[in-house]
Amino acid sequence: MRIKPKSPREALQPEPAPAPPQRSRHVRNPLVILINMVITLAVFGLAALGGALYFGKQKFEEPGPLQKDATVVISSGAGLSGITDRLSGQGVIDDSMFDEWVFNLGIRFYKNATKLKAGEYAFAPGVSMHEIMTDLVEGNAVTHSVTIPEGWTTAQIIERVREHPVLVGEITEVPAEGALLPETYTFARGMTRQGVLNQMKAAQEKLLAEIWERRSDNLPVASPEELVILASIVEKETALADERPRVAGVFVNRLNKSMRLQSDPTILYGLYGGEAWLQDRSAIKQSELKKENKYNTYQIDGLPPGPIGNPGRAAMEAVANPSRTLDLYFVADGTGGHVFAETYEQHQANVRKWRQIERDRRNAENSEGAQPATSN
């Protein structure tokens, strides 16, 4: 309340300032002071953490230090620290403690520390830590391949698998003849030789079961195994895809008529086994033709006791669904294919033509070899 002045002079004097309010006893409490300090530190800590996360995320996603393409092999059981060491050692990520810390925390932040896969990885220049993580988690490893030509024997396949520079380990179980599917198989570094052979065997079993289910009626083969035997002969008789159903038709017709198959490749397999085609054998000698062996289809009735190679998909499909013809014979036509015949007389005429082609070729080769050398 304003005091009424007693004189004009007193009216000119300023009023005294009000006394400050009494400080709350709660403010002076040490516990309150501590709580205020904790809140302040928490605010600053959260701000610092947010800044660190933002900066770390930027670092995790920005282009890395790699200057040229690099291939890194991540071994099984390496663990996150081992993977980090391998990547920094090859310059894919910077070898500073900070960058390694960012990479480790980034992997853990995305909960991928236990999801990184072993393998051989190819990284492009400037690859980011995030891209590295994605490749390792998805297993985008470098793949290698081995190609097995159709009709190869198991011995030939084993030799190629053994010589492959990326496959590892020994072959502990040699598959039976005809048990492998010739195809191109892809795999990552570290695949074993036995492992890729097991893949070939599993692929053959699956495909054979499918083909057997959709085979034509009244085929002269009693089991999937017999289908493979006949398909292996078809595979060796022609390399032309469009001829396989017709060649299969010839053999099916001969079996239905109780005629011998008379297939030359069966002679070679019976004499030399799976190694028959490891060397060039362009012609069969009379001594080989007459020598007794259980695979020689000039000597035995019906099918030989086992396959003479590993047939491919097309040959097995051809046997399961052969061409519906009356053909009983075929012979080479000089162009890489064959000419077919329904009767023995037609076949003999075709054979004479083929022999004339062979004579003409030999004469041409002899003439070229007999030309005098020119002097300089």
C-alpha positions as CSV (number, residue, x, y, z in Angstrom):
1,M,0.0,0.0,0.0
2,R,1.4,3.4,-1.0
3,I,2.2,5.6,2.1
4,K,0.6,9.0,2.1
5,P,3.4,11.7,2.1
6,K,3.4,14.2,4.9
7,S,5.1,16.9,2.9
8,P,5.9,17.9,-0.7
9,R,9.5,16.9,-0.2
10,E,8.6,13.5,1.1
11,A,6.4,13.0,-2.0
12,L,9.5,13.4,-4.2
13,Q,11.4,10.6,-2.4
14,P,11.3,7.1,-4.2
15,E,9.4,4.4,-2.6
16,P,11.5,1.6,-1.1
17,A,11.7,-1.6,-3.2
18,P,9.7,-4.6,-2.0
19,A,11.7,-7.3,-0.2
20,P,12.6,-10.3,-2.4
21,P,10.4,-13.3,-1.9
22,Q,11.7,-15.9,0.5
23,R,13.6,-18.7,-1.3
24,S,11.9,-22.0,-1.2
25,R,13.4,-24.6,1.0
26,H,12.8,-27.2,-1.8
27,V,15.2,-25.3,-4.2
28,R,18.0,-25.3,-1.6
29,N,17.5,-29.1,-1.2
30,P,20.6,-31.1,-2.4
31,L,18.4,-33.7,-3.9
32,V,16.7,-31.1,-6.1
33,I,20.1,-29.8,-7.1
34,L,21.2,-33.3,-8.1
35,I,18.1,-34.0,-10.1
36,N,18.5,-30.7,-12.0
37,M,22.1,-31.6,-12.8
38,V,21.2,-35.1,-14.0
39,I,18.5,-33.7,-16.2
40,T,20.9,-31.2,-17.7
41,L,23.5,-33.8,-18.3
42,A,20.9,-36.1,-19.8
43,V,19.8,-33.4,-22.2
44,F,23.4,-32.7,-23.3
45,G,24.1,-36.5,-23.5
46,L,21.1,-37.1,-25.7
47,A,22.1,-34.2,-27.9
48,A,25.6,-35.6,-28.1
49,L,24.3,-39.1,-28.8
50,G,22.0,-37.9,-31.5
51,G,24.9,-36.1,-33.1
52,A,27.1,-39.1,-32.9
53,L,24.4,-41.3,-34.4
54,Y,23.8,-38.9,-37.3
55,F,27.5,-38.6,-38.0
56,G,28.0,-42.3,-37.6
57,K,25.1,-43.1,-40.0
58,Q,26.6,-40.6,-42.5
59,K,30.0,-42.4,-42.2
60,F,28.4,-45.8,-42.5
61,E,26.7,-44.9,-45.8
62,E,29.3,-42.7,-47.4
63,P,31.7,-44.0,-50.1
64,G,34.6,-45.9,-48.6
65,P,38.4,-45.7,-49.2
66,L,38.7,-48.5,-51.7
67,Q,40.5,-47.3,-54.8
68,K,40.2,-50.4,-57.1
69,D,38.3,-53.6,-57.3
70,A,39.1,-56.0,-54.5
71,T,38.3,-59.6,-53.7
72,V,38.1,-60.6,-50.1
73,V,37.6,-64.1,-48.8
74,I,35.7,-64.3,-45.5
75,S,36.3,-67.7,-43.8
76,S,33.7,-69.5,-41.9
77,G,33.6,-68.7,-38.2
78,A,35.6,-65.5,-38.6
79,G,33.2,-63.5,-36.4
80,L,32.6,-59.8,-36.7
81,S,36.0,-58.7,-35.4
82,G,37.7,-61.1,-37.7
83,I,35.7,-59.8,-40.7
84,T,36.5,-56.2,-39.8
85,D,40.2,-57.0,-39.6
86,R,40.1,-58.7,-43.0
87,L,38.2,-55.8,-44.6
88,S,40.5,-53.1,-43.1
89,G,43.6,-55.1,-43.9
90,Q,42.7,-55.1,-47.6
91,G,41.6,-51.5,-47.7
92,V,37.9,-52.0,-48.2
93,I,37.3,-50.0,-45.0
94,D,39.7,-47.6,-43.4
95,D,42.1,-49.2,-40.9
96,S,41.6,-46.4,-38.4
97,M,40.1,-47.3,-35.0
98,F,37.2,-44.9,-35.5
99,D,36.2,-46.4,-38.9
100,E,36.4,-50.0,-37.5
101,W,34.3,-48.8,-34.5
102,V,31.7,-47.3,-36.9
103,F,31.6,-50.5,-39.0
104,N,31.2,-52.7,-35.9
105,L,28.5,-50.6,-34.3
106,G,26.7,-50.2,-37.6
107,I,26.5,-53.9,-38.1
108,R,25.2,-54.4,-34.5
109,F,22.8,-51.5,-34.8
110,Y,21.1,-53.3,-37.8
111,K,21.2,-56.5,-35.7
112,N,23.3,-58.3,-38.4
113,A,26.3,-59.4,-36.3
114,T,25.3,-63.1,-36.5
115,K,24.0,-63.0,-40.0
116,L,27.2,-62.4,-41.9
117,K,28.0,-65.2,-44.4
118,A,31.3,-66.7,-45.3
119,G,32.5,-66.7,-48.9
120,E,34.5,-64.8,-51.6
121,Y,33.3,-61.3,-52.1
122,A,34.1,-58.8,-54.9
123,F,33.9,-55.1,-53.9
124,A,33.9,-52.2,-56.3
125,P,35.9,-48.9,-55.7
126,G,34.2,-46.6,-53.1
127,V,32.0,-49.3,-51.7
128,S,30.3,-48.1,-48.5
129,M,30.1,-49.9,-45.2
130,H,26.4,-50.3,-45.6
131,E,26.8,-51.9,-49.0
132,I,29.5,-54.2,-47.5
133,M,27.0,-55.2,-44.8
134,T,24.3,-55.9,-47.3
135,D,26.5,-58.2,-49.4
136,L,27.7,-60.1,-46.4
137,V,24.2,-60.6,-45.0
138,E,22.6,-61.6,-48.4
139,G,25.6,-63.8,-49.2
140,N,26.3,-62.1,-52.5
141,A,29.5,-64.0,-52.9
142,V,31.5,-64.5,-56.1
143,T,30.4,-67.7,-57.8
144,H,32.5,-70.2,-59.7
145,S,31.3,-72.9,-62.0
146,V,32.2,-76.3,-63.5
147,T,30.7,-77.4,-66.8
148,I,30.1,-81.1,-67.5
149,P,29.4,-82.0,-71.2
150,E,26.6,-84.4,-72.0
151,G,27.6,-88.0,-72.4
152,W,30.8,-87.8,-70.4
153,T,31.7,-90.9,-68.4
154,T,32.1,-90.6,-64.6
155,A,35.9,-91.0,-65.0
156,Q,35.9,-87.9,-67.2
157,I,33.8,-86.0,-64.8
158,I,36.0,-87.0,-61.8
159,E,39.1,-85.8,-63.7
160,R,37.5,-82.4,-64.4
161,V,36.3,-82.0,-60.8
162,R,39.7,-83.0,-59.4
163,E,41.5,-80.4,-61.6
164,H,39.2,-77.5,-60.7
165,P,41.3,-74.9,-59.0
166,V,38.6,-73.5,-56.6
167,L,37.1,-76.7,-55.3
168,V,38.6,-78.1,-52.2
169,G,38.9,-81.5,-50.5
170,E,39.2,-85.1,-51.7
171,I,36.6,-87.2,-53.5
172,T,35.6,-89.8,-51.0
173,E,32.8,-91.5,-53.0
174,V,32.9,-92.1,-56.7
175,P,29.3,-92.1,-58.1
176,A,28.2,-94.9,-60.4
177,E,28.2,-94.5,-64.1
178,G,25.1,-92.7,-65.3
179,A,24.3,-91.3,-61.8
180,L,25.4,-87.7,-62.6
181,L,23.6,-85.0,-64.5
182,P,25.8,-83.1,-67.0
183,E,25.2,-79.4,-66.6
184,T,26.9,-76.2,-65.5
185,Y,27.1,-76.1,-61.7
186,T,27.8,-72.8,-59.8
187,F,29.3,-72.6,-56.3
188,A,31.1,-70.3,-54.0
189,R,34.7,-70.6,-53.0
190,G,35.1,-73.3,-50.3
191,M,32.8,-75.8,-52.0
192,T,34.2,-79.4,-51.8
193,R,34.7,-81.7,-54.7
194,Q,32.5,-84.3,-53.1
195,G,29.9,-81.6,-52.5
196,V,29.6,-80.7,-56.2
197,L,29.5,-84.4,-57.1
198,N,26.7,-84.8,-54.7
199,Q,24.8,-81.9,-56.3
200,M,25.2,-83.6,-59.7
201,K,23.8,-86.9,-58.3
202,A,20.9,-85.2,-56.6
203,A,20.0,-83.3,-59.8
204,Q,20.1,-86.5,-61.8
205,E,17.8,-88.3,-59.4
206,K,15.3,-85.5,-59.4
207,L,15.3,-85.1,-63.2
208,L,15.1,-88.8,-63.9
209,A,12.1,-89.2,-61.7
210,E,10.3,-86.4,-63.5
211,I,11.1,-87.8,-67.0
212,W,10.1,-91.3,-66.0
213,E,6.7,-90.0,-64.9
214,R,5.9,-88.5,-68.3
215,R,7.4,-91.3,-70.5
216,S,5.4,-92.7,-73.4
217,D,3.5,-96.0,-73.1
218,N,4.9,-99.3,-74.2
219,L,8.6,-98.4,-74.1
220,P,10.9,-101.4,-74.1
221,V,12.6,-100.2,-70.9
222,A,11.4,-101.6,-67.6
223,S,12.8,-99.1,-65.1
224,P,14.4,-95.6,-64.8
225,E,17.8,-97.3,-64.7
226,E,17.2,-98.9,-68.1
227,L,16.1,-95.6,-69.5
228,V,19.4,-94.1,-68.4
229,I,21.3,-97.0,-70.1
230,L,19.6,-96.5,-73.4
231,A,19.9,-92.7,-73.1
232,S,23.6,-93.0,-72.6
233,I,23.9,-94.9,-75.9
234,V,21.8,-92.3,-77.7
235,E,24.0,-89.6,-76.2
236,K,27.2,-91.3,-77.6
237,E,25.6,-91.9,-81.1
238,T,24.8,-88.3,-82.0
239,A,25.7,-84.8,-80.8
240,L,22.8,-83.2,-82.7
241,A,19.9,-82.3,-80.4
242,D,17.3,-82.6,-83.2
243,E,18.5,-86.1,-84.0
244,R,18.3,-87.6,-80.5
245,P,14.5,-88.5,-80.6
246,R,15.0,-90.2,-84.0
247,V,18.1,-92.1,-82.9
248,A,16.2,-93.1,-79.8
249,G,13.3,-94.2,-82.0
250,V,15.6,-96.5,-84.0
251,F,16.8,-98.2,-80.8
252,V,13.3,-98.5,-79.4
253,N,12.1,-100.1,-82.7
254,R,15.1,-102.6,-82.7
255,L,14.4,-103.6,-79.1
256,N,10.7,-104.1,-79.8
257,K,11.7,-106.4,-82.7
258,S,14.3,-108.2,-80.6
259,M,17.1,-106.9,-82.8
260,R,20.5,-106.2,-81.4
261,L,21.3,-102.6,-80.9
262,Q,24.7,-102.8,-82.6
263,S,26.0,-99.6,-81.2
264,D,29.8,-99.0,-81.6
265,P,30.3,-96.9,-78.4
266,T,29.2,-99.9,-76.3
267,I,32.2,-101.8,-77.7
268,L,34.6,-99.2,-76.5
269,Y,33.0,-98.9,-73.0
270,G,33.1,-102.7,-72.6
271,L,36.8,-102.8,-73.4
272,Y,38.0,-99.6,-71.7
273,G,35.3,-98.7,-69.2
274,G,34.9,-95.1,-68.1
275,E,38.3,-94.2,-69.5
276,A,37.3,-95.2,-73.1
277,W,37.1,-91.5,-74.2
278,L,39.9,-90.1,-72.2
279,Q,41.9,-90.7,-75.4
280,D,40.9,-90.1,-79.0
281,R,39.3,-93.2,-80.4
282,S,38.1,-92.3,-83.9
283,A,37.6,-95.8,-85.3
284,I,37.0,-99.2,-83.9
285,K,39.4,-102.0,-85.0
286,Q,38.2,-105.4,-86.1
287,S,40.0,-106.9,-83.2
288,E,38.0,-104.7,-80.8
289,L,34.8,-105.5,-82.6
290,K,35.3,-109.3,-82.3
291,K,36.7,-109.3,-78.7
292,E,34.1,-110.6,-76.3
293,N,32.8,-108.2,-73.7
294,K,29.5,-107.9,-71.9
295,Y,28.7,-104.4,-73.2
296,N,29.2,-105.2,-76.9
297,T,25.7,-104.8,-78.3
298,Y,26.9,-106.6,-81.5
299,Q,27.2,-109.7,-79.3
300,I,24.5,-109.4,-76.7
301,D,20.8,-109.1,-76.9
302,G,18.9,-106.1,-75.4
303,L,20.6,-103.5,-73.3
304,P,24.1,-103.7,-71.8
305,P,24.4,-104.2,-68.1
306,G,24.9,-100.5,-67.3
307,P,25.2,-97.0,-68.8
308,I,28.2,-96.1,-70.9
309,G,28.2,-92.5,-69.8
310,N,26.1,-89.9,-68.1
311,P,23.3,-88.8,-70.4
312,G,22.0,-85.3,-70.4
313,R,18.4,-84.1,-70.2
314,A,17.8,-84.1,-73.9
315,A,18.9,-87.7,-74.4
316,M,16.8,-88.9,-71.5
317,E,13.8,-87.0,-72.8
318,A,14.4,-88.5,-76.3
319,V,14.3,-92.1,-74.9
320,A,11.2,-91.3,-72.8
321,N,9.4,-89.9,-75.9
322,P,11.1,-91.1,-79.0
323,S,10.2,-90.3,-82.6
324,R,7.4,-92.5,-84.0
325,T,9.1,-93.8,-87.1
326,L,9.7,-97.2,-88.7
327,D,13.5,-96.6,-88.9
328,L,15.7,-99.5,-87.9
329,Y,19.1,-98.2,-89.2
330,F,21.2,-95.1,-89.4
331,V,24.7,-94.2,-90.6
332,A,26.8,-91.0,-90.8
333,D,26.0,-88.8,-93.7
334,G,29.3,-86.9,-93.8
335,T,28.0,-83.6,-92.5
336,G,28.0,-84.4,-88.8
337,G,24.5,-85.9,-88.8
338,H,23.0,-89.3,-89.9
339,V,20.9,-90.7,-92.6
340,F,18.1,-93.1,-91.5
341,A,16.6,-96.2,-93.2
342,E,13.6,-98.5,-92.6
343,T,15.1,-101.5,-94.5
344,Y,18.4,-103.2,-94.6
345,E,18.7,-102.6,-98.4
346,Q,18.2,-98.9,-97.9
347,H,20.8,-98.9,-95.1
348,Q,23.3,-100.8,-97.2
349,A,23.0,-98.1,-99.9
350,N,23.5,-95.4,-97.3
351,V,26.6,-97.3,-96.0
352,R,28.1,-97.4,-99.5
353,K,27.7,-93.6,-99.8
354,W,29.3,-93.1,-96.4
355,R,32.3,-95.3,-97.4
356,Q,32.7,-93.4,-100.6
357,I,32.8,-90.1,-98.6
358,E,35.5,-91.6,-96.4
359,R,37.5,-92.7,-99.4
360,D,37.3,-89.3,-101.0
361,R,38.4,-87.6,-97.8
362,R,41.4,-89.9,-97.5
363,N,42.4,-89.3,-101.1
364,A,42.1,-85.6,-100.6
365,E,44.3,-85.8,-97.5
366,N,46.9,-87.9,-99.3
367,S,47.0,-85.5,-102.3
368,E,47.6,-82.6,-100.0
369,G,50.4,-84.5,-98.2
370,A,52.0,-85.5,-101.5
371,Q,52.4,-81.9,-102.8
372,P,56.1,-81.0,-103.2
373,A,57.5,-78.4,-100.8
374,T,58.3,-75.0,-102.4
375,S,61.8,-73.6,-102.1
376,N,62.5,-70.0,-101.2
